């Protein structure tokens, strides 16, 4: 009987400790207390201007570099919560690629400020300066009026404007930003020609060796107005088809193997030849990350 009483006391003590830990977690803003992504609280509409607390949030983040925070940590603590995390699950890749770089002096370009989002523009603009307080952040946006209304000279990021499918615009972006980006994120118009033209130019000219180019929302490549007849006028193929070909070649190629020998053993004809300099391709739902050789 005494043993049973001691067991009851022991389990009661464990239950009490668990409750105390849970309360502490809620009071310190740990992952336990996060609002469930996708709820009405997360999708609050914001007008095309800087949220009231944005400057304070970003100023506090610039004071010191947090020890290796993840994209998930910052995104879930920022309002509005970006659809990168509550809808698409991009943190699967971003947490891997960004965690070890959060205190580095990186340089990042994101195409698309989010001017067409229901919760308003700028969700990412509150994340990147907080995740990379020592970094240099740029945005490229098609809607110049929107970005001018939203931007504030005190914000720790800069911007360029124009159509990402236009090579002259891309050259202007490169001249203005000086390139040499560690990370480029395409969250722009999502049409095949826009994604294709941007990648073809910026991967080679603006991304540094060892850098990574992320293409978001690839799942719409074959849908409605995003399809646009394919990546360019000479084919009806999409960016998904291109990446599929690249992965096949990346996995099966052998450095130094004679071209004739490769042809002999190849059973597939590629519509898209692997771009020079591609070292690695990672894909998750809706997105792929393409890393450049060192």
C-alpha positions as CSV (number, residue, x, y, z in Angstrom):
1,X,0.0,0.0,0.0
2,X,2.9,2.3,0.9
3,X,4.5,1.6,-2.5
4,X,1.4,2.5,-4.4
5,X,1.1,5.8,-2.5
6,X,4.7,6.6,-3.3
7,X,4.1,5.9,-7.0
8,X,1.0,8.2,-7.0
9,X,3.0,11.0,-5.3
10,X,5.8,10.5,-7.9
11,X,3.5,10.8,-10.9
12,X,1.7,13.7,-9.4
13,X,5.1,15.5,-9.1
14,X,5.9,14.8,-12.7
15,X,2.5,16.1,-13.8
16,X,3.1,19.3,-11.8
17,X,6.5,19.8,-13.4
18,X,5.1,19.4,-16.8
19,X,2.5,22.1,-16.2
20,X,5.1,24.4,-14.9
21,X,7.3,23.9,-18.0
22,X,4.3,24.5,-20.2
23,X,3.5,27.8,-18.5
24,X,7.1,28.9,-18.7
25,X,7.1,28.1,-22.4
26,X,4.0,30.2,-23.0
27,X,5.4,33.1,-21.1
28,X,8.8,33.1,-22.8
29,X,7.4,33.0,-26.4
30,X,8.7,29.5,-27.2
31,X,7.3,27.4,-30.0
32,X,4.5,26.1,-27.7
33,X,2.7,29.5,-27.7
34,X,2.7,30.1,-31.5
35,X,-0.6,30.9,-33.1
36,X,-1.6,28.0,-35.4
37,X,-0.6,29.0,-38.9
38,X,-3.4,29.7,-41.3
39,X,-5.9,31.0,-38.7
40,X,-7.8,34.2,-39.0
41,X,-5.4,35.9,-36.6
42,X,-2.5,35.2,-38.9
43,X,-4.2,36.6,-42.0
44,X,-4.8,40.1,-40.8
45,X,-5.0,42.6,-43.7
46,X,-2.3,45.3,-43.9
47,X,-2.5,48.4,-46.1
48,X,0.3,49.1,-48.5
49,X,2.4,50.9,-45.9
50,X,4.9,50.0,-43.2
51,X,3.2,48.3,-40.2
52,X,3.4,50.5,-37.1
53,X,5.8,48.3,-35.2
54,X,7.9,47.3,-38.2
55,X,10.7,49.9,-37.6
56,X,10.8,49.0,-33.9
57,X,11.0,45.3,-34.6
58,X,13.7,45.7,-37.2
59,X,15.6,48.2,-35.0
60,X,15.6,45.8,-32.1
61,X,16.9,43.0,-34.3
62,X,19.8,45.1,-35.6
63,X,21.2,45.7,-32.1
64,X,22.8,42.2,-31.8
65,X,22.9,39.0,-33.8
66,X,20.8,36.2,-32.3
67,X,22.6,32.9,-32.0
68,X,21.7,31.0,-35.2
69,X,18.0,31.5,-35.3
70,X,16.0,29.6,-37.9
71,X,13.7,31.0,-40.5
72,X,10.8,29.3,-38.7
73,X,11.6,31.1,-35.5
74,X,11.5,34.5,-37.0
75,X,8.6,33.9,-39.4
76,X,6.2,32.6,-36.8
77,X,7.0,35.5,-34.5
78,X,6.3,38.1,-37.2
79,X,2.8,39.4,-38.1
80,X,1.4,39.0,-40.7
81,X,2.7,35.4,-40.9
82,X,4.0,34.8,-44.4
83,X,2.4,32.2,-46.6
84,X,5.9,30.8,-47.1
85,X,5.4,29.0,-43.8
86,X,1.7,28.6,-43.1
87,X,0.7,27.6,-46.7
88,X,3.7,26.2,-48.5
89,X,6.1,24.8,-45.9
90,X,9.2,26.4,-47.4
91,X,10.8,26.3,-43.9
92,X,11.8,22.7,-44.8
93,X,14.5,24.2,-47.0
94,X,15.0,27.6,-45.5
95,X,15.7,26.3,-42.1
96,X,18.5,24.1,-43.5
97,X,20.1,26.7,-45.8
98,X,19.8,29.8,-43.5
99,X,20.4,28.6,-39.9
100,X,24.2,28.5,-40.1
101,X,24.3,31.8,-41.9
102,X,22.1,34.0,-39.6
103,X,25.0,35.9,-38.2
104,X,27.0,36.2,-41.4
105,X,27.3,39.3,-43.6
106,X,25.2,37.8,-46.3
107,X,23.6,39.5,-49.3
108,X,20.0,38.5,-50.3
109,X,17.7,39.5,-53.1
110,X,14.0,38.5,-53.1
111,X,11.9,39.1,-56.3
112,X,8.5,40.1,-55.2
113,X,7.5,42.3,-52.2
114,X,4.0,40.6,-52.0
115,X,2.0,43.5,-53.3
116,X,-0.8,41.1,-54.5
117,X,-1.1,39.3,-51.2
118,X,-4.4,39.5,-49.2
119,X,-2.6,40.4,-46.0
120,X,-0.7,43.2,-47.8
121,X,2.9,43.6,-49.0
122,X,6.1,43.3,-47.0
123,X,5.8,40.1,-44.9
124,X,9.2,38.9,-46.0
125,X,10.7,42.4,-45.5
126,X,10.1,42.0,-41.8
127,X,11.8,38.6,-41.8
128,X,15.0,38.9,-43.7
129,X,16.5,41.8,-41.8
130,X,15.7,40.1,-38.5
131,X,17.1,36.7,-39.6
132,X,20.2,38.3,-41.1
133,X,20.8,41.5,-39.0
134,X,24.4,41.8,-40.5
135,X,23.2,41.2,-44.0
136,X,22.3,43.4,-47.0
137,X,18.7,42.8,-48.2
138,X,17.2,43.8,-51.5
139,X,13.8,43.5,-53.0
140,X,12.8,43.6,-56.7
141,X,9.1,44.4,-57.4
142,X,7.1,44.9,-60.6
143,X,4.5,47.2,-58.9
144,X,6.6,50.4,-58.5
145,X,3.7,52.4,-56.9
146,X,3.1,49.7,-54.3
147,X,6.7,49.5,-53.2
148,X,7.1,53.3,-53.0
149,X,4.0,53.6,-50.8
150,X,5.3,50.8,-48.5
151,X,8.9,51.7,-48.3
152,X,10.4,53.9,-45.6
153,X,13.9,55.3,-45.8
154,X,14.6,54.0,-42.3
155,X,13.9,50.4,-43.3
156,X,17.0,48.2,-43.5
157,X,16.5,47.1,-47.1
158,X,16.6,48.6,-50.5
159,X,14.7,47.9,-53.7
160,X,14.7,47.9,-57.5
161,X,11.6,47.8,-59.8
162,X,10.6,46.4,-63.2
163,X,9.5,43.3,-65.1
164,X,11.7,40.3,-64.2
165,X,11.1,38.7,-67.7
166,X,12.8,41.7,-69.3
167,X,16.6,41.2,-69.7
168,X,17.3,45.0,-69.8
169,X,15.5,45.3,-66.5
170,X,17.6,42.4,-65.1
171,X,20.7,44.2,-66.2
172,X,19.5,47.3,-64.4
173,X,19.0,45.3,-61.3
174,X,22.5,43.9,-61.5
175,X,24.0,47.4,-62.1
176,X,22.1,48.9,-59.1
177,X,22.6,46.1,-56.6
178,X,26.1,45.2,-57.7
179,X,25.1,41.5,-57.6
180,X,27.3,39.1,-55.6
181,X,24.3,37.6,-53.8
182,X,24.5,34.7,-51.4
183,X,20.8,34.0,-51.9
184,X,18.3,34.9,-54.6
185,X,14.6,34.1,-54.0
186,X,12.1,34.2,-56.9
187,X,8.7,34.9,-55.4
188,X,7.7,37.2,-58.2
189,X,5.1,36.8,-61.0
190,X,5.5,33.0,-61.2
191,X,4.9,32.7,-64.9
192,X,7.2,30.4,-66.8
193,X,8.9,33.1,-68.9
194,X,9.4,35.3,-65.8
195,X,11.0,32.5,-63.9
196,X,13.1,31.3,-66.8
197,X,14.4,34.6,-67.9
198,X,15.3,35.7,-64.4
199,X,17.1,32.4,-63.6
200,X,19.0,32.3,-66.9
201,X,20.5,35.7,-66.2
202,X,20.7,36.2,-62.5
203,X,22.0,32.7,-61.6
204,X,25.1,33.3,-63.8
205,X,25.6,37.1,-63.4
206,X,24.3,38.0,-59.9
207,X,24.7,34.9,-57.7
208,X,28.1,34.3,-56.2
209,X,29.8,31.0,-56.4
210,X,28.4,28.7,-53.7
211,X,25.2,30.8,-53.5
212,X,21.7,29.4,-53.8
213,X,18.8,30.4,-56.0
214,X,15.3,29.5,-54.7
215,X,12.3,29.3,-57.0
216,X,9.0,29.4,-55.1
217,X,5.5,28.5,-56.3
218,X,6.6,26.2,-59.0
219,X,3.4,24.2,-58.6
220,X,1.5,26.8,-60.8
221,X,3.8,26.3,-63.8
222,X,1.1,24.3,-65.7
223,X,-1.9,26.3,-64.4
224,X,-3.9,29.0,-66.2
225,X,-2.4,32.4,-66.7
226,X,0.9,31.3,-65.1
227,X,1.6,28.8,-67.9
228,X,2.1,31.5,-70.6
229,X,2.9,28.8,-73.3
230,X,6.0,27.6,-71.6
231,X,9.4,29.0,-70.6
232,X,10.1,30.5,-74.0
233,X,8.7,30.7,-77.6
234,X,10.5,27.6,-78.8
235,X,9.0,25.1,-76.4
236,X,5.8,24.4,-74.5
237,X,7.7,22.9,-71.6
238,X,7.6,24.5,-68.1
239,X,10.2,25.3,-65.4
240,X,9.2,22.1,-63.7
241,X,10.2,20.2,-66.9
242,X,13.5,22.1,-67.0
243,X,14.4,21.3,-63.4
244,X,13.5,17.6,-63.9
245,X,15.9,17.4,-66.8
246,X,18.6,19.1,-64.8
247,X,18.2,16.7,-61.9
248,X,18.5,13.7,-64.2
249,X,21.7,15.1,-65.7
250,X,23.1,16.1,-62.4
251,X,22.6,12.7,-60.9
252,X,23.9,10.7,-63.9
253,X,26.7,12.8,-65.3
254,X,30.3,11.8,-64.8
255,X,33.1,14.4,-64.9
256,X,35.7,13.6,-67.5
257,X,33.6,11.0,-69.4
258,X,33.9,11.4,-73.1
259,X,30.9,12.9,-74.8
260,X,30.6,9.9,-77.2
261,X,30.6,7.4,-74.4
262,X,27.9,9.4,-72.5
263,X,25.7,9.4,-75.6
264,X,26.2,5.7,-76.0
265,X,24.8,4.9,-72.6
266,X,22.2,7.7,-72.5
267,X,18.6,6.6,-73.1
268,X,17.1,10.0,-72.8
269,X,17.1,13.2,-74.9
270,X,17.0,16.3,-72.8
271,X,15.0,19.3,-73.7
272,X,17.0,21.4,-71.2
273,X,20.7,20.9,-70.8
274,X,22.1,21.4,-67.3
275,X,23.3,24.9,-66.8
276,X,26.9,25.4,-66.3
277,X,27.8,25.8,-62.6
278,X,24.9,23.9,-61.1
279,X,26.2,21.9,-58.1
280,X,23.1,20.9,-56.2
281,X,19.3,20.8,-56.6
282,X,17.0,20.4,-53.6
283,X,13.2,20.3,-54.1
284,X,10.2,20.2,-51.7
285,X,6.5,20.8,-52.3
286,X,6.1,23.9,-54.5
287,X,9.8,25.0,-54.5
288,X,13.3,24.1,-55.6
289,X,16.7,25.4,-54.5
290,X,19.6,25.4,-57.0
291,X,23.1,25.9,-55.7
292,X,26.0,27.2,-57.7
293,X,29.4,25.6,-57.7
294,X,32.1,27.1,-55.5
